[in-house]
Amino acid sequence: MKNFIQKIKKNYRDHFNMTNKPPRSISAFMQDMGEDEEAFKKYYKSFSDLDKEIWKDIAVSTITRVKAEDVYIDYAVREKMLSFLYTLVEEMKPYRAFVNYQFKHKKNGRIGITPKFLDDFKTEFMSFSHEIVNEGLDTTEIINRPFISEKYADALWVEVLFLISFWIRDNSANGESTDAAIEKTSNFAFDLLGQTPLDSAFDLVKFLFQRK
Amino acid sequence: MAKEIKSQESIPASKVQRAARFMRTGVKVGKNYIRHYARNTVKPGSGKDQLHEENARDIYDSLSELKGSALKIAQMMSMDKNMLPAAYSERFQMAQYSAPPLSYPLVVRTFNKDLGKSPDNLFDTFTKNAVNAASIGQVHQATKDGKKMAVKVQYPGVAQSVSSDLKMVKPFAVNILGLNDVDVNHYMDEVETMLLAETDYELELKRSKEISEATSHIPNLRFPKYYKDFSSRNILTMDWLEGAHLDVFLKTNPSQEIRNKIGQAMWTFYDYQIHHMKAVHADPHPGNFILNEEGKLGVIDFGAVKDIPDDFYNKYFVLLDSSLLEDDDKLMKVFINLKFIYEEDTQKDIDEIFNILKTMVELLGRPFRVDQFDFGNDDYFKEIYEFGEESSKAKALKFSKKPRGARDGLYLNRTYFGLYSILNQLKANISTKSFWHENKFDL
């Protein structure tokens, strides 16, 4: 069974890589594989289901790979996030045409709004994201702020969305611009999550206000 | 996780953001000028030095937030005492040791991309944090089979940003530093070519081999061995040289004998390259050298290489012939040859430029006209700085619509300024015998 699913996914990906678009229909796609629509329907209701699962696979294998590195436990959370992003780019590479197509044809054009096909990918990422945010709070690499802290993990998700869109548009040799973008956005994000001048400013204002 | 070198709050990402950064500098420098003039009306004569100092600080602060080529340009300008008032260049020299670090995951990624293996797999040990920042990358320390190595890793996208950074620096250099447009163009082309060459570590590896073989006979000079298997376009692995950079080394109060030894090695190294090999490597800025208490000079950067074309060599270095200083007609011919002076210039301009150039030739050639020269003599350097300030005010040069001096000349000037400045800091008293005497010149 597993092999069959793998085969569907591989053929689906290859189709994108060769034609830059999805197959015309499930039946046409299955026919090329020498199978019928029924076989497909046993596992997925539609191509969108398959899309979601492929994305989920990308997230799962990225996180597995990142955590398998020996250095991972020694990393600060900033580096854990960086490592996730660099690995994500690697994992997306074989799916370039697929990712391109999905992002160009998503319904919601705005950055920060999660397209449907990323639902499961997001679930996987969010559990990773919460994990590193909590670790960062423990090590004080990330500062606990009332009300805002709960949104930290979501902020990192916005970074991921931004970087996927960036990667799609990146034509630089070896994707060097994406590497630079990953470095810069992560530094920016984690500098904001860590102690900033605003915290001491807020503290000062609060102090002065209370003394009135 | 204590970070040795703290990351900056943000690194300006896009070209627009970086341009904004430069504009901010422009505004700030403008403000300093206003302050200067305000101060001058209240208290005339409060020196321009303070203004330079303030401007230099603002410019430096802005530039230090930019990685890569902009930082490199700051360094290069800092070398060219000729181009910048002393206050600017002192400030810029600080740029040579500070740049924010690359994250370790990015280092791992660069290794995986270029060499197919992570640093942990390639080496026995590898430091996660950079031990040193280079202008277009950073240095990690590694060990392999008991050998200590230095591994330079380049910032991603440095090569691509060279041209756009230079385009941004240009108006900045023209307007704020008050340099003349033609000179800057002239200079920028040269800088661009060199910067691009510097971003290619494979090229650097090849050159380091050539030059270290060619100069291996010079005493007290040492070079790291480079490891091809652990190097790529973005990664360069070499032996770790024990010792310190110039500033740290000087704090250990080395004896005069040791300082002379190092100074002599430095002089001979450059002299041999320029006057014998006719190709000069490694712009002499302090970050490129590792000095040790035995008096050995380690050369660790082979990024910049400049070939000196024969016809240019002959036209230019004929200036070291001391008989020229007694024969103004001949000297004028040489200047015209070098396009320092054009025959169609007005007599007033010709006179002004001629006098400046003659002073320059006398000043810079002075070490060549004696057998032994004491670079520790600060009076000599004061004369050079004063001359630099003076010539930067000269109207004929400042408002010149024509480039003065061939591009190659700019580069060689910088090399000599850099060399002299290091020898001065070393307070080295050395033999200035030169391979120049090997060459024949027609007058």
Interface residues (C-beta under 8 A of the other chain):
Chain A: E69 D70 V71 D74 Y75 A76 R78 E79 L82 S83 Y86 T139 E141 S172 A173 N174 E176 S177 D179 A180 A181 I182 E183 K184 T185 S186 N187 F188 D191 T196
Chain B: M1 K3 S7 Q8 E9 S10 I11 A13 L102 S103 Y104 P105 L106 V108 R109 T110 K113 S118 D120 K128 Y155 P156 G157 Q160
